[in-house]
Amino acid sequence: MSSPSAPVRRVGLFGGTHGNELSGVLLVRHWQQDGAEIQRAGVEVKPFLTNPRAVERCTRYIDCDLNRVFDPQSLGRPVVEDIPYEVRRAQEINHIFGPKGSDDAYDLIFDLHNTTSNMGGTIILENSRDDFTIQMVHYIKNALAPEPCPVLLIEHPSLKYATTRSVAKHPVGKYQI
């Protein structure tokens, strides 16, 4: 199991990865205007609108799904005039919050989404061997009790995830209807 070698000091709160999922967008905009409720001593918390062009158009994406282009090929593509918007945005996000897989990457990214599925507030994890996220999920579930908060583990032993949140050392997705 992995655990952070240092305390969590930098947290990203993402909204708008899919421009038509407005709950995260509204929260990020609120926190950008007044971040008092998310600030903690010794922790940098950065609310961030991930796909502003798609949000402006209220569409899932412009050229391709931003939540699928955080792979080495996309992040390493040369910046040319006809590069898809979301690939360029992924490179920008990786520059700000990463680089992915490095010691300099943000400690934690919460990527806030909506779904039309009847799943309520759900936490999505990509790694069951990360002590920090397992303990954090336990804390969140206890804090929300008696309200249910299912955890969806989408772990695959050989798959390297290309999600927006995968830039962080500890990626967490949060879905809400």
Stockholm file with secondary structure:
# STOCKHOLM 1.0

chainA/1-177         MSSPSAPVRRVGLFGGTHGNELSGVLLVRHWQQDGAEIQRAGVEVKPFLTNPRAVERCTRYIDCDLNRVFDPQSLGRPVVEDIPYEVRRAQEINHIFGPKGSDDAYDLIFDLHNTTSNMGGTIILENSRDDFTIQMVHYIKNALAPEPCPVLLIEHPSLKYATTRSVAKHPVGKYQI
#=GR chainA/1-177 SS CBCCSSCCCEEEEEECSSTTCHHHHHHHHHHHHCCGGGCBTTBEEEEEESCHHHHHHTSSCSSSCGGGCCSHHHHTSCCCTTSCHHHHHHHHHHHHHCCTTSTTSCSEEEEEEECSSSCCSEEEESCTTBHHHHHHHHHHHHHHTTSCCCEEECCCTTCCCCSGGGGSSEEEEEEEC
#=GC SS_cons         CBCCSSCCCEEEEEECSSTTCHHHHHHHHHHHHCCGGGCBTTBEEEEEESCHHHHHHTSSCSSSCGGGCCSHHHHTSCCCTTSCHHHHHHHHHHHHHCCTTSTTSCSEEEEEEECSSSCCSEEEESCTTBHHHHHHHHHHHHHHTTSCCCEEECCCTTCCCCSGGGGSSEEEEEEEC
//
